[in-house]
Amino acid sequence: MDRKIISTTSFSLDLDKIPKKLIKEFPRQDGTTGRSINLTALNFNSEDKYGKSAAIKISDTKAERDEGKESVFVGNGWHNPTKAATDDVSF
């Protein structure tokens, strides 16, 4: 079964808002070291006062959610549920 892109979300990140302790290092297959962080995109059904319809936050663990920890938002953008990419992009 081929995967099809059904919507797009374009966003920008404020890298200064990402706590360095949350950036994870991992070994790549080519022997180099990569760096990553888990993010969550929130897509809204309407735009805010700035015209944004998506927000990006650092992903929370279940324990953090259960504790009521405040989310760290690191970016925002636009979600377009009707715009599918026209390029064949494989992931």
FIFIVO-979808 format. One record per atom (N, C-alpha, C, CB): residue number from 1; residue in one letter; atom name; x, y, z. Coordinates in pm, 1 decimal, always signed. Glycine has a CB too. Layout:
<recs>
+-----+------+------+----------+----------+----------+
! seq ! type ! atom !        u !        v !        w !
+-----+------+------+----------+----------+----------+
! NUM !    A !   CA !        X !        Y !        Z !
...
+-----+------+------+----------+----------+----------+
</recs>
This chain:
<recs>
+-----+------+------+----------+----------+----------+
! seq ! type ! atom !        u !        v !        w !
+-----+------+------+----------+----------+----------+
!   1 !    M !    N !    +83.9 !   -117.9 !     +0.0 !
!   1 !    M !   CA !     +0.0 !     +0.0 !     +0.0 !
!   1 !    M !    C !    +88.4 !   +124.2 !     +0.0 !
!   1 !    M !   CB !    -95.4 !     -0.2 !   +121.4 !
!   2 !    D !    N !    +67.0 !   +213.4 !    -94.1 !
!   2 !    D !   CA !   +142.0 !   +338.0 !   -101.3 !
!   2 !    D !    C !    +83.6 !   +439.5 !     -4.8 !
!   2 !    D !   CB !   +141.7 !   +393.7 !   -244.3 !
!   3 !    R !    N !   +171.5 !   +508.7 !    +65.4 !
!   3 !    R !   CA !   +126.7 !   +616.3 !   +153.5 !
!   3 !    R !    C !   +108.8 !   +742.0 !    +71.5 !
!   3 !    R !   CB !   +226.9 !   +640.1 !   +269.4 !
!   4 !    K !    N !     +0.8 !   +812.9 !    +94.4 !
!   4 !    K !   CA !    -30.2 !   +936.9 !    +24.4 !
!   4 !    K !    C !    -32.8 !  +1051.8 !   +124.2 !
!   4 !    K !   CB !   -165.6 !   +926.0 !    -50.5 !
!   5 !    I !    N !    +18.7 !  +1164.9 !    +84.9 !
!   5 !    I !   CA !    +12.1 !  +1284.5 !   +168.3 !
!   5 !    I !    C !   -128.3 !  +1341.4 !   +156.2 !
!   5 !    I !   CB !   +120.4 !  +1390.4 !   +126.7 !
!   6 !    I !    N !   -195.2 !  +1361.0 !   +270.5 !
!   6 !    I !   CA !   -333.1 !  +1409.6 !   +267.6 !
!   6 !    I !    C !   -346.9 !  +1552.7 !   +317.4 !
!   6 !    I !   CB !   -420.6 !  +1319.6 !   +350.1 !
!   7 !    S !    N !   -243.5 !  +1606.8 !   +380.3 !
!   7 !    S !   CA !   -247.3 !  +1746.0 !   +423.5 !
!   7 !    S !    C !   -105.2 !  +1792.8 !   +449.9 !
!   7 !    S !   CB !   -335.9 !  +1763.4 !   +550.0 !
!   8 !    T !    N !    -88.2 !  +1922.1 !   +462.5 !
!   8 !    T !   CA !    +42.6 !  +1978.4 !   +490.3 !
!   8 !    T !    C !    +35.3 !  +2071.0 !   +611.4 !
!   8 !    T !   CB !    +96.2 !  +2053.7 !   +367.5 !
!   9 !    T !    N !   +146.1 !  +2080.9 !   +682.1 !
!   9 !    T !   CA !   +160.6 !  +2177.5 !   +789.9 !
!   9 !    T !    C !   +296.7 !  +2243.5 !   +772.6 !
!   9 !    T !   CB !   +146.4 !  +2109.8 !   +931.6 !
!  10 !    S !    N !   +297.2 !  +2373.5 !   +751.4 !
!  10 !    S !   CA !   +420.7 !  +2449.7 !   +738.4 !
!  10 !    S !    C !   +440.4 !  +2529.4 !   +865.7 !
!  10 !    S !   CB !   +417.6 !  +2543.1 !   +613.6 !
!  11 !    F !    N !   +561.5 !  +2528.3 !   +920.0 !
!  11 !    F !   CA !   +583.5 !  +2599.3 !  +1045.6 !
!  11 !    F !    C !   +727.5 !  +2645.4 !  +1056.3 !
!  11 !    F !   CB !   +547.6 !  +2510.6 !  +1164.8 !
!  12 !    S !    N !   +750.6 !  +2735.1 !  +1150.2 !
!  12 !    S !   CA !   +885.8 !  +2778.0 !  +1183.6 !
!  12 !    S !    C !   +907.1 !  +2753.9 !  +1332.1 !
!  12 !    S !   CB !   +909.3 !  +2928.2 !  +1146.6 !
!  13 !    L !    N !  +1030.7 !  +2721.8 !  +1368.0 !
!  13 !    L !   CA !  +1065.5 !  +2694.0 !  +1506.4 !
!  13 !    L !    C !  +1153.3 !  +2804.7 !  +1561.7 !
!  13 !    L !   CB !  +1136.0 !  +2558.7 !  +1518.5 !
!  14 !    D !    N !  +1130.7 !  +2839.8 !  +1687.4 !
!  14 !    D !   CA !  +1218.5 !  +2931.2 !  +1759.1 !
!  14 !    D !    C !  +1319.3 !  +2843.6 !  +1832.3 !
!  14 !    D !   CB !  +1138.3 !  +3025.9 !  +1858.8 !
!  15 !    L !    N !  +1435.9 !  +2824.6 !  +1774.7 !
!  15 !    L !   CA !  +1534.5 !  +2732.4 !  +1830.2 !
!  15 !    L !    C !  +1581.9 !  +2773.8 !  +1969.4 !
!  15 !    L !   CB !  +1653.0 !  +2722.3 !  +1737.3 !
!  16 !    D !    N !  +1572.1 !  +2901.6 !  +2002.5 !
!  16 !    D !   CA !  +1613.4 !  +2947.8 !  +2135.3 !
!  16 !    D !    C !  +1520.3 !  +2897.3 !  +2245.3 !
!  16 !    D !   CB !  +1618.5 !  +3099.9 !  +2138.4 !
!  17 !    K !    N !  +1399.7 !  +2853.2 !  +2210.3 !
!  17 !    K !   CA !  +1304.4 !  +2803.2 !  +2309.6 !
!  17 !    K !    C !  +1322.1 !  +2655.3 !  +2340.5 !
!  17 !    K !   CB !  +1164.0 !  +2827.3 !  +2262.0 !
!  18 !    I !    N !  +1408.6 !  +2586.9 !  +2267.3 !
!  18 !    I !   CA !  +1428.1 !  +2443.7 !  +2288.6 !
!  18 !    I !    C !  +1535.6 !  +2422.8 !  +2395.2 !
!  18 !    I !   CB !  +1467.5 !  +2372.5 !  +2155.9 !
!  19 !    P !    N !  +1497.6 !  +2366.7 !  +2510.0 !
!  19 !    P !   CA !  +1596.4 !  +2340.1 !  +2615.3 !
!  19 !    P !    C !  +1701.8 !  +2239.7 !  +2566.3 !
!  19 !    P !   CB !  +1526.5 !  +2286.4 !  +2743.0 !
!  20 !    K !    N !  +1826.3 !  +2273.7 !  +2582.4 !
!  20 !    K !   CA !  +1936.2 !  +2188.8 !  +2534.1 !
!  20 !    K !    C !  +1929.5 !  +2048.7 !  +2593.7 !
!  20 !    K !   CB !  +2071.4 !  +2252.6 !  +2567.4 !
!  21 !    K !    N !  +1880.6 !  +2035.7 !  +2718.6 !
!  21 !    K !   CA !  +1876.3 !  +1905.0 !  +2784.8 !
!  21 !    K !    C !  +1777.8 !  +1809.3 !  +2717.2 !
!  21 !    K !   CB !  +1838.8 !  +1922.2 !  +2931.5 !
!  22 !    L !    N !  +1685.6 !  +1861.8 !  +2635.4 !
!  22 !    L !   CA !  +1587.9 !  +1776.2 !  +2568.3 !
!  22 !    L !    C !  +1633.8 !  +1729.3 !  +2430.3 !
!  22 !    L !   CB !  +1457.0 !  +1849.5 !  +2555.2 !
!  23 !    I !    N !  +1746.2 !  +1781.6 !  +2382.6 !
!  23 !    I !   CA !  +1799.8 !  +1738.3 !  +2252.7 !
!  23 !    I !    C !  +1876.9 !  +1608.3 !  +2275.0 !
!  23 !    I !   CB !  +1892.5 !  +1849.3 !  +2188.0 !
!  24 !    K !    N !  +1833.4 !  +1504.5 !  +2204.9 !
!  24 !    K !   CA !  +1892.5 !  +1371.4 !  +2221.9 !
!  24 !    K !    C !  +1993.0 !  +1344.8 !  +2110.9 !
!  24 !    K !   CB !  +1782.9 !  +1262.0 !  +2222.7 !
!  25 !    E !    N !  +2103.2 !  +1282.3 !  +2146.9 !
!  25 !    E !   CA !  +2200.3 !  +1239.8 !  +2046.9 !
!  25 !    E !    C !  +2178.7 !  +1091.7 !  +2018.4 !
!  25 !    E !   CB !  +2346.4 !  +1267.1 !  +2094.8 !
!  26 !    F !    N !  +2201.8 !  +1052.9 !  +1892.3 !
!  26 !    F !   CA !  +2184.0 !   +913.2 !  +1854.4 !
!  26 !    F !    C !  +2286.0 !   +877.7 !  +1747.4 !
!  26 !    F !   CB !  +2039.5 !   +886.8 !  +1803.9 !
!  27 !    P !    N !  +2326.8 !   +751.4 !  +1742.1 !
!  27 !    P !   CA !  +2422.5 !   +709.1 !  +1639.3 !
!  27 !    P !    C !  +2351.0 !   +684.1 !  +1506.1 !
!  27 !    P !   CB !  +2497.6 !   +581.4 !  +1684.5 !
!  28 !    R !    N !  +2408.2 !   +735.6 !  +1400.1 !
!  28 !    R !   CA !  +2356.8 !   +707.3 !  +1266.0 !
!  28 !    R !    C !  +2425.9 !   +583.9 !  +1210.4 !
!  28 !    R !   CB !  +2377.6 !   +828.5 !  +1171.5 !
!  29 !    Q !    N !  +2365.0 !   +524.8 !  +1109.2 !
!  29 !    Q !   CA !  +2421.8 !   +404.1 !  +1048.5 !
!  29 !    Q !    C !  +2557.0 !   +429.7 !   +984.5 !
!  29 !    Q !   CB !  +2326.7 !   +348.3 !   +945.0 !
!  30 !    D !    N !  +2581.4 !   +555.9 !   +942.6 !
!  30 !    D !   CA !  +2710.0 !   +586.0 !   +878.3 !
!  30 !    D !    C !  +2820.0 !   +617.0 !   +979.5 !
!  30 !    D !   CB !  +2694.2 !   +703.4 !   +783.1 !
!  31 !    G !    N !  +2790.0 !   +601.5 !  +1109.7 !
!  31 !    G !   CA !  +2889.6 !   +622.7 !  +1213.3 !
!  31 !    G !    C !  +2892.2 !   +763.7 !  +1271.2 !
!  31 !    G !   CB !  +3022.8 !   +590.7 !  +1159.3 !
!  32 !    T !    N !  +2819.9 !   +857.0 !  +1211.5 !
!  32 !    T !   CA !  +2814.2 !   +992.8 !  +1265.0 !
!  32 !    T !    C !  +2708.3 !   +999.5 !  +1374.9 !
!  32 !    T !   CB !  +2783.3 !  +1095.7 !  +1152.4 !
!  33 !    T !    N !  +2706.3 !  +1110.5 !  +1445.2 !
!  33 !    T !   CA !  +2608.7 !  +1129.4 !  +1552.4 !
!  33 !    T !    C !  +2504.1 !  +1231.1 !  +1508.5 !
!  33 !    T !   CB !  +2678.2 !  +1175.5 !  +1683.1 !
!  34 !    G !    N !  +2377.4 !  +1195.7 !  +1527.2 !
!  34 !    G !   CA !  +2267.6 !  +1286.3 !  +1495.8 !
!  34 !    G !    C !  +2211.1 !  +1346.0 !  +1623.4 !
!  34 !    G !   CB !  +2157.5 !  +1213.5 !  +1417.4 !
!  35 !    R !    N !  +2130.3 !  +1449.6 !  +1607.8 !
!  35 !    R !   CA !  +2063.4 !  +1512.3 !  +1721.6 !
!  35 !    R !    C !  +1916.9 !  +1527.6 !  +1686.7 !
!  35 !    R !   CB !  +2127.6 !  +1650.4 !  +1757.5 !
!  36 !    S !    N !  +1829.2 !  +1501.9 !  +1784.5 !
!  36 !    S !   CA !  +1686.0 !  +1510.2 !  +1757.4 !
!  36 !    S !    C !  +1610.9 !  +1556.9 !  +1881.6 !
!  36 !    S !   CB !  +1631.9 !  +1374.2 !  +1710.1 !
!  37 !    I !    N !  +1487.8 !  +1595.6 !  +1858.5 !
!  37 !    I !   CA !  +1396.4 !  +1631.1 !  +1967.0 !
!  37 !    I !    C !  +1257.2 !  +1588.8 !  +1921.8 !
!  37 !    I !   CB !  +1402.3 !  +1786.3 !  +2001.8 !
!  38 !    N !    N !  +1175.4 !  +1541.8 !  +2014.3 !
!  38 !    N !   CA !  +1038.8 !  +1502.0 !  +1981.3 !
!  38 !    N !    C !   +947.5 !  +1623.6 !  +1988.8 !
!  38 !    N !   CB !   +989.0 !  +1390.0 !  +2076.4 !
!  39 !    L !    N !   +875.2 !  +1648.9 !  +1880.9 !
!  39 !    L !   CA !   +783.3 !  +1762.3 !  +1871.9 !
!  39 !    L !    C !   +643.4 !  +1712.9 !  +1839.5 !
!  39 !    L !   CB !   +830.8 !  +1863.6 !  +1765.5 !
!  40 !    T !    N !   +543.9 !  +1791.4 !  +1875.8 !
!  40 !    T !   CA !   +404.7 !  +1761.5 !  +1844.6 !
!  40 !    T !    C !   +344.8 !  +1880.7 !  +1772.0 !
!  40 !    T !   CB !   +323.6 !  +1728.1 !  +1973.4 !
!  41 !    A !    N !   +278.4 !  +1854.2 !  +1659.5 !
!  41 !    A !   CA !   +208.3 !  +1960.5 !  +1585.5 !
!  41 !    A !    C !    +61.3 !  +1957.5 !  +1625.3 !
!  41 !    A !   CB !   +224.7 !  +1942.9 !  +1429.7 !
!  42 !    L !    N !     +8.7 !  +2073.3 !  +1659.8 !
!  42 !    L !   CA !   -133.5 !  +2087.9 !  +1691.4 !
!  42 !    L !    C !   -198.1 !  +2164.8 !  +1577.0 !
!  42 !    L !   CB !   -155.4 !  +2161.3 !  +1829.3 !
!  43 !    N !    N !   -296.6 !  +2106.1 !  +1512.3 !
!  43 !    N !   CA !   -366.1 !  +2170.3 !  +1401.1 !
!  43 !    N !    C !   -504.8 !  +2212.2 !  +1446.2 !
!  43 !    N !   CB !   -374.6 !  +2076.0 !  +1278.5 !
!  44 !    F !    N !   -535.3 !  +2339.1 !  +1427.0 !
!  44 !    F !   CA !   -662.4 !  +2394.6 !  +1473.4 !
!  44 !    F !    C !   -760.0 !  +2412.4 !  +1357.5 !
!  44 !    F !   CB !   -639.5 !  +2528.7 !  +1544.1 !
!  45 !    N !    N !   -888.6 !  +2420.3 !  +1390.4 !
!  45 !    N !   CA !   -991.4 !  +2432.9 !  +1287.3 !
!  45 !    N !    C !  -1015.4 !  +2578.1 !  +1246.4 !
!  45 !    N !   CB !  -1121.0 !  +2371.5 !  +1336.1 !
!  46 !    S !    N !   -941.0 !  +2671.6 !  +1304.4 !
!  46 !    S !   CA !   -951.0 !  +2811.9 !  +1264.1 !
!  46 !    S !    C !   -818.2 !  +2881.3 !  +1292.9 !
!  46 !    S !   CB !  -1068.4 !  +2883.7 !  +1338.2 !
!  47 !    E !    N !   -803.0 !  +3000.2 !  +1239.5 !
!  47 !    E !   CA !   -679.6 !  +3075.4 !  +1257.8 !
!  47 !    E !    C !   -687.3 !  +3161.1 !  +1382.7 !
!  47 !    E !   CB !   -650.9 !  +3162.3 !  +1135.6 !
!  48 !    D !    N !   -570.2 !  +3188.4 !  +1443.0 !
!  48 !    D !   CA !   -566.4 !  +3280.5 !  +1555.9 !
!  48 !    D !    C !   -561.0 !  +3423.7 !  +1502.6 !
!  48 !    D !   CB !   -444.5 !  +3250.7 !  +1648.6 !
!  49 !    K !    N !   -541.9 !  +3519.5 !  +1591.2 !
!  49 !    K !   CA !   -543.8 !  +3659.9 !  +1548.8 !
!  49 !    K !    C !   -426.6 !  +3695.9 !  +1457.8 !
!  49 !    K !   CB !   -542.6 !  +3750.2 !  +1670.1 !
!  50 !    Y !    N !   -326.1 !  +3607.9 !  +1448.2 !
!  50 !    Y !   CA !   -211.7 !  +3631.4 !  +1360.4 !
!  50 !    Y !    C !   -221.3 !  +3551.1 !  +1230.4 !
!  50 !    Y !   CB !    -82.6 !  +3596.6 !  +1433.1 !
!  51 !    G !    N !   -332.3 !  +3479.9 !  +1211.7 !
!  51 !    G !   CA !   -350.9 !  +3401.0 !  +1090.6 !
!  51 !    G !    C !   -287.9 !  +3262.7 !  +1095.8 !
!  51 !    G !   CB !   -295.7 !  +3474.8 !   +975.1 !
!  52 !    K !    N !   -246.6 !  +3219.4 !  +1212.1 !
!  52 !    K !   CA !   -183.0 !  +3087.7 !  +1227.1 !
!  52 !    K !    C !   -287.7 !  +2983.2 !  +1264.1 !
!  52 !    K !   CB !    -70.8 !  +3092.2 !  +1334.7 !
!  53 !    S !    N !   -274.9 !  +2864.3 !  +1205.9 !
!  53 !    S !   CA !   -369.9 !  +2757.1 !  +1235.5 !
!  53 !    S !    C !   -301.3 !  +2631.0 !  +1287.2 !
!  53 !    S !   CB !   -450.4 !  +2723.9 !  +1111.7 !
!  54 !    A !    N !   -171.7 !  +2642.9 !  +1320.6 !
!  54 !    A !   CA !    -97.5 !  +2529.2 !  +1375.4 !
!  54 !    A !    C !     +1.1 !  +2580.7 !  +1479.8 !
!  54 !    A !   CB !    -22.9 !  +2450.4 !  +1262.6 !
!  55 !    A !    N !    +29.6 !  +2496.0 !  +1576.4 !
!  55 !    A !   CA !   +129.1 !  +2527.4 !  +1678.6 !
!  55 !    A !    C !   +219.0 !  +2405.6 !  +1695.9 !
!  55 !    A !   CB !    +61.2 !  +2567.6 !  +1814.2 !
!  56 !    I !    N !   +344.7 !  +2430.5 !  +1730.5 !
!  56 !    I !   CA !   +441.1 !  +2323.9 !  +1752.6 !
!  56 !    I !    C !   +487.2 !  +2332.5 !  +1896.9 !
!  56 !    I !   CB !   +561.7 !  +2333.7 !  +1653.6 !
!  57 !    K !    N !   +485.1 !  +2217.8 !  +1965.6 !
!  57 !    K !   CA !   +530.6 !  +2214.9 !  +2104.3 !
!  57 !    K !    C !   +622.9 !  +2096.3 !  +2124.0 !
!  57 !    K !   CB !   +411.1 !  +2208.0 !  +2202.3 !
!  58 !    I !    N !   +703.0 !  +2104.0 !  +2228.7 !
!  58 !    I !   CA !   +785.8 !  +1990.0 !  +2264.4 !
!  58 !    I !    C !   +691.8 !  +1881.7 !  +2317.0 !
!  58 !    I !   CB !   +896.2 !  +2028.7 !  +2370.9 !
!  59 !    S !    N !   +708.9 !  +1761.0 !  +2266.9 !
!  59 !    S !   CA !   +621.7 !  +1650.2 !  +2307.0 !
!  59 !    S !    C !   +633.4 !  +1625.3 !  +2456.8 !
!  59 !    S !   CB !   +656.8 !  +1521.7 !  +2228.4 !
!  60 !    D !    N !   +518.6 !  +1598.7 !  +2519.4 !
!  60 !    D !   CA !   +513.4 !  +1569.0 !  +2662.0 !
!  60 !    D !    C !   +501.6 !  +1418.1 !  +2682.1 !
!  60 !    D !   CB !   +394.9 !  +1643.0 !  +2729.7 !
!  61 !    T !    N !   +560.0 !  +1369.8 !  +2790.4 !
!  61 !    T !   CA !   +540.4 !  +1230.0 !  +2827.0 !
!  61 !    T !    C !   +405.7 !  +1216.8 !  +2896.3 !
!  61 !    T !   CB !   +655.8 !  +1178.5 !  +2918.6 !
!  62 !    K !    N !   +357.4 !  +1095.2 !  +2909.3 !
!  62 !    K !   CA !   +230.4 !  +1073.9 !  +2980.0 !
!  62 !    K !    C !   +242.0 !  +1123.9 !  +3123.3 !
!  62 !    K !   CB !   +190.4 !   +924.0 !  +2978.2 !
!  63 !    A !    N !   +355.1 !  +1098.0 !  +3187.4 !
!  63 !    A !   CA !   +375.1 !  +1143.3 !  +3326.1 !
!  63 !    A !    C !   +367.4 !  +1295.8 !  +3334.6 !
!  63 !    A !   CB !   +511.5 !  +1093.8 !  +3380.4 !
!  64 !    E !    N !   +426.8 !  +1365.0 !  +3239.7 !
!  64 !    E !   CA !   +422.5 !  +1511.6 !  +3239.4 !
!  64 !    E !    C !   +279.5 !  +1562.0 !  +3219.3 !
!  64 !    E !   CB !   +514.5 !  +1567.9 !  +3129.0 !
!  65 !    R !    N !   +205.7 !  +1495.3 !  +3130.5 !
!  65 !    R !   CA !    +65.4 !  +1534.1 !  +3110.0 !
!  65 !    R !    C !    -16.3 !  +1509.4 !  +3236.1 !
!  65 !    R !   CB !     +4.4 !  +1456.7 !  +2991.4 !
!  66 !    D !    N !     +5.6 !  +1393.6 !  +3299.8 !
!  66 !    D !   CA !    -67.7 !  +1359.8 !  +3422.3 !
!  66 !    D !    C !    -38.1 !  +1458.5 !  +3534.6 !
!  66 !    D !   CB !    -32.8 !  +1218.1 !  +3467.4 !
!  67 !    E !    N !    +84.8 !  +1510.1 !  +3539.0 !
!  67 !    E !   CA !   +124.6 !  +1607.1 !  +3641.6 !
!  67 !    E !    C !    +69.9 !  +1746.7 !  +3611.7 !
!  67 !    E !   CB !   +276.9 !  +1612.5 !  +3652.8 !
!  68 !    G !    N !    +19.9 !  +1766.4 !  +3490.4 !
!  68 !    G !   CA !    -29.4 !  +1898.1 !  +3451.3 !
!  68 !    G !    C !    +82.1 !  +1994.2 !  +3413.6 !
!  68 !    G !   CB !   -110.6 !  +1957.2 !  +3562.6 !
!  69 !    K !    N !   +197.5 !  +1939.6 !  +3374.8 !
!  69 !    K !   CA !   +310.9 !  +2023.3 !  +3335.6 !
!  69 !    K !    C !   +271.3 !  +2111.3 !  +3217.0 !
!  69 !    K !   CB !   +434.3 !  +1935.9 !  +3299.9 !
!  70 !    E !    N !   +310.5 !  +2235.9 !  +3222.2 !
!  70 !    E !   CA !   +278.9 !  +2329.6 !  +3115.2 !
!  70 !    E !    C !   +359.3 !  +2295.5 !  +2989.6 !
!  70 !    E !   CB !   +307.3 !  +2474.5 !  +3159.8 !
!  71 !    S !    N !   +295.4 !  +2299.5 !  +2874.6 !
!  71 !    S !   CA !   +361.9 !  +2269.6 !  +2748.4 !
!  71 !    S !    C !   +457.4 !  +2381.7 !  +2709.8 !
!  71 !    S !   CB !   +258.8 !  +2247.3 !  +2637.5 !
!  72 !    V !    N !   +565.0 !  +2344.0 !  +2639.1 !
!  72 !    V !   CA !   +661.1 !  +2440.9 !  +2588.2 !
!  72 !    V !    C !   +636.1 !  +2455.3 !  +2438.3 !
!  72 !    V !   CB !   +809.7 !  +2396.8 !  +2618.2 !
!  73 !    F !    N !   +582.0 !  +2569.4 !  +2397.0 !
!  73 !    F !   CA !   +554.7 !  +2595.9 !  +2256.1 !
!  73 !    F !    C !   +678.0 !  +2657.1 !  +2191.7 !
!  73 !    F !   CB !   +432.3 !  +2689.2 !  +2239.7 !
!  74 !    V !    N !   +717.8 !  +2600.8 !  +2077.2 !
!  74 !    V !   CA !   +841.7 !  +2644.2 !  +2011.9 !
!  74 !    V !    C !   +820.0 !  +2695.1 !  +1869.8 !
!  74 !    V !   CB !   +940.5 !  +2530.4 !  +2009.5 !
!  75 !    G !    N !   +697.2 !  +2698.4 !  +1823.6 !
!  75 !    G !   CA !   +673.3 !  +2747.3 !  +1688.3 !
!  75 !    G !    C !   +526.5 !  +2748.4 !  +1653.8 !
!  75 !    G !   CB !   +748.1 !  +2663.7 !  +1588.5 !
!  76 !    N !    N !   +498.7 !  +2802.6 !  +1537.0 !
!  76 !    N !   CA !   +361.6 !  +2805.9 !  +1487.2 !
!  76 !    N !    C !   +364.5 !  +2809.0 !  +1335.2 !
!  76 !    N !   CB !   +284.2 !  +2928.5 !  +1543.6 !
!  77 !    G !    N !   +248.1 !  +2795.0 !  +1275.2 !
!  77 !    G !   CA !   +243.2 !  +2793.3 !  +1129.8 !
!  77 !    G !    C !   +102.3 !  +2775.9 !  +1078.1 !
!  77 !    G !   CB !   +331.0 !  +2683.8 !  +1076.0 !
!  78 !    W !    N !    +93.9 !  +2708.8 !   +963.1 !
!  78 !    W !   CA !    -33.2 !  +2695.3 !   +893.4 !
!  78 !    W !    C !    -58.6 !  +2548.7 !   +861.1 !
!  78 !    W !   CB !    -34.6 !  +2780.6 !   +764.7 !
!  79 !    H !    N !   -180.3 !  +2506.1 !   +887.9 !
!  79 !    H !   CA !   -221.8 !  +2370.8 !   +851.7 !
!  79 !    H !    C !   -320.7 !  +2382.1 !   +738.3 !
!  79 !    H !   CB !   -283.8 !  +2294.5 !   +973.1 !
!  80 !    N !    N !   -298.5 !  +2305.2 !   +633.8 !
!  80 !    N !   CA !   -387.3 !  +2308.0 !   +518.7 !
!  80 !    N !    C !   -437.5 !  +2166.7 !   +492.7 !
!  80 !    N !   CB !   -315.5 !  +2365.8 !   +393.4 !
!  81 !    P !    N !   -556.1 !  +2131.9 !   +545.2 !
!  81 !    P !   CA !   -605.6 !  +1995.1 !   +530.9 !
!  81 !    P !    C !   -648.3 !  +1958.2 !   +389.8 !
!  81 !    P !   CB !   -720.0 !  +1974.5 !   +622.6 !
!  82 !    T !    N !   -664.4 !  +2054.8 !   +303.7 !
!  82 !    T !   CA !   -710.8 !  +2024.6 !   +168.4 !
!  82 !    T !    C !   -598.5 !  +2026.4 !    +66.0 !
!  82 !    T !   CB !   -817.3 !  +2122.7 !   +127.6 !
!  83 !    K !    N !   -481.4 !  +2069.6 !   +103.9 !
!  83 !    K !   CA !   -369.3 !  +2079.4 !    +10.0 !
!  83 !    K !    C !   -279.1 !  +1957.6 !    +23.0 !
!  83 !    K !   CB !   -288.5 !  +2208.8 !    +34.3 !
!  84 !    A !    N !   -288.0 !  +1870.0 !    -70.3 !
!  84 !    A !   CA !   -198.7 !  +1754.6 !    -72.9 !
!  84 !    A !    C !    -79.1 !  +1787.3 !   -159.7 !
!  84 !    A !   CB !   -271.6 !  +1628.0 !   -125.0 !
!  85 !    A !    N !    +34.7 !  +1736.8 !   -122.8 !
!  85 !    A !   CA !   +156.4 !  +1761.7 !   -201.6 !
!  85 !    A !    C !   +141.7 !  +1695.1 !   -338.0 !
!  85 !    A !   CB !   +283.7 !  +1708.3 !   -127.5 !
!  86 !    T !    N !   +193.7 !  +1759.6 !   -439.7 !
!  86 !    T !   CA !   +184.4 !  +1704.8 !   -574.7 !
!  86 !    T !    C !   +306.2 !  +1621.5 !   -609.9 !
!  86 !    T !   CB !   +167.5 !  +1816.5 !   -675.7 !
!  87 !    D !    N !   +413.8 !  +1636.7 !   -535.2 !
!  87 !    D !   CA !   +534.6 !  +1558.4 !   -561.8 !
!  87 !    D !    C !   +520.3 !  +1420.0 !   -501.2 !
!  87 !    D !   CB !   +660.1 !  +1629.2 !   -505.8 !
!  88 !    D !    N !   +581.1 !  +1322.3 !   -564.4 !
!  88 !    D !   CA !   +587.6 !  +1189.8 !   -505.8 !
!  88 !    D !    C !   +703.2 !  +1191.0 !   -406.5 !
!  88 !    D !   CB !   +606.0 !  +1078.1 !   -615.5 !
!  89 !    V !    N !   +670.0 !  +1190.4 !   -280.0 !
!  89 !    V !   CA !   +769.6 !  +1195.1 !   -174.8 !
!  89 !    V !    C !   +760.6 !  +1064.9 !    -97.1 !
!  89 !    V !   CB !   +749.2 !  +1318.8 !    -81.8 !
!  90 !    S !    N !   +871.1 !   +992.0 !    -89.1 !
!  90 !    S !   CA !   +870.0 !   +867.9 !    -12.4 !
!  90 !    S !    C !   +938.4 !   +892.5 !   +120.8 !
!  90 !    S !   CB !   +939.8 !   +752.7 !    -90.2 !
!  91 !    F !    N !   +884.0 !   +833.2 !   +223.5 !
!  91 !    F !   CA !   +940.8 !   +846.9 !   +357.4 !
!  91 !    F !    C !   +982.6 !   +711.6 !   +407.3 !
!  91 !    F !   CB !   +840.9 !   +911.7 !   +454.7 !
+-----+------+------+----------+----------+----------+
</recs>
